[in-house]
Amino acid sequence: MVQDTKSELHNAAVSAVVGLIQSWVDPFDQKNDLISTSTTKAVPRHITSDLMKAYEIGEKNYATFRNERLENDPPNPLKLFLEVADSNKIPVFLIDTQILQAISDCQETGQRLEMCSCFYHAENNIITFAVLELDLKYKEAFFDEMRQKGFTSISITGPDSTQSSAVTLHYIFAKSGFVVHLIFFYERIGNFWWHGALTLEDIQAVGMGENAKGVDLSKCVTGQHAQAFDKMDIVSRNVDGVTINVPRFPLVLLNQKQYSNFVGCNYTRVKVFQKKNGADMSKVAINFKIRVRTLLHDTKKVLDGLGIRFWLSAGTLLGWFRECDTMHYSRDVDIEIWAKDYDSRIIQAFQDAGFCLITNNGKPEFGLSLAFKHDVGLKLDVFLDYESNDSTWNMMTYDSKENYQQFKVTLPRFTLCWTEFLEMKLSVPCESELYIVESYGKQWTERVKTWDPFKSPLNVVKVGVWSKADSMKFGRHLWECYYQSLNKLA
């Protein structure tokens, strides 16, 4: 009797559980309504239908994309462009940000590129390619064949980064509502590639006609600045069934692109200055330039090795901005780095590279500056820049023999651009003129050979003295550098 009662209880419990499960909504059972978890109401039938058919809808849309954008007959504009480039031996390569990101994501997941639907990420029917200008041996035949295939095109010209003459910067091809943006890269001695800027005004000034109807050409805009990229390996890949050239490591280019803005020397400004003051071609000036180049080359090697970006500052920046040259009467080289990027290994790294530490004043969290002596006989000043709400500042320390005095240098907020200086890719403030006016005033166009860094600048103010406890930690190594230099000569 007891056993029968237990059995009945078990059966009742099982029946209750089964009944509860059967009362739940099966999302894959079209007989029941699909319930929204946020509203607890039944989802409309058309949404339910789309969700049930999500896989089929996705496959259908992708098939349409492949047919219209990759495999249609006659050949679609993308395939036509690549075929014409290949037949004319023009090695174009993909630099489209959206598609490269999709390729990078696909590689990270280990999927095959031909199955990743990367071209589906092309924004607004625009795909961006690049070509090295040196590789355009048959460009006229290439452009002629593009026109024969029904493409309309515009070219954008502008000044080269190394001279004032105009060169071709961009080509934009359009056909049947599809646009290919071709950027011309120019190889530079500093082991990088450069391309010119492209603004919406540049495009609108020329116009594209009916072939680009419905395409938002603002997506072609690269911005007010030119851009610079380290050289990279280009390889052939099968992407979505299309053979195409891409950077071997797409993520490297994508990371560079965030910090790629470039500003070149203004040669018109140089001509105006030299007309008034003359060009300094003395042996002293030429010798100084050679030594500065050696020092900056070694500095770049050290800081690049630590992953620290630096930029030209003070008199070194003024020489670049005003004359595209060095100023031998400045007698040293000035650079700055962000305080947040400071690395405790920096002093040892410079010493390992042959620099001799002269001074280290201040603290990394407040007002640190370093000075090194290089084998070429020049001093390198390294200032840490600190950011406040509306300005940037660094600190100079003056040894008055009685104490160490703090002099604050206040600068406007600025961003960084690459430039080409002394055959190297180096950084400068993008807003260099604002930086220079803050320090030298509107008289920066005048050549001033007598300069006191603590008294002459307009933006330097004495703000206090370092405590004795802090001062005890400051290094004064001038004699060590002197004896070191004697040992090298021995």
Secondary structure, DSSP 8 states (H G I E B T S, - for coil): -HHHHHHHHHHHHHHHHHHHHHHS--TT-TTS--B-TTT-SB--HHHHHHHHTHHHHHHHHHHHHIIIIII-SS--HHHHHHHHHHHTT---EE--HHHHHHHHHHHHTT--GGGS-GGGG-BTTEEEEEEEGGG-TTHHHHHHHHHHTT-EEEEEEEE-SSSSSEEEEEEEEEETTEEEEEEEEEEETTTEEEE--B-HHHHHHH---GGGTT--GGGG--BSSEEEEE---EEEEEETTEEEEEESSHHHHHHHHTT-EE----HHHHHHHHHHH-----HHHHHHHHHHHHHHHHHHHHHHHHT--EEE-HHHHHHHHHHSS--GGG-EEEEEEEGGG--TTHHHHHHHTT-EEEEEEEETTEEEEEEEE-TTS-EEEEEEEEE-SSEEEEEEEEE-SS-EEEEEEEEE---EEEEEETTEEEEEETTHHHHHHHHHGGGGGS------TTTS-TTEEEEEE--HHHHTT-EE-HHHHHHHHHHHH-
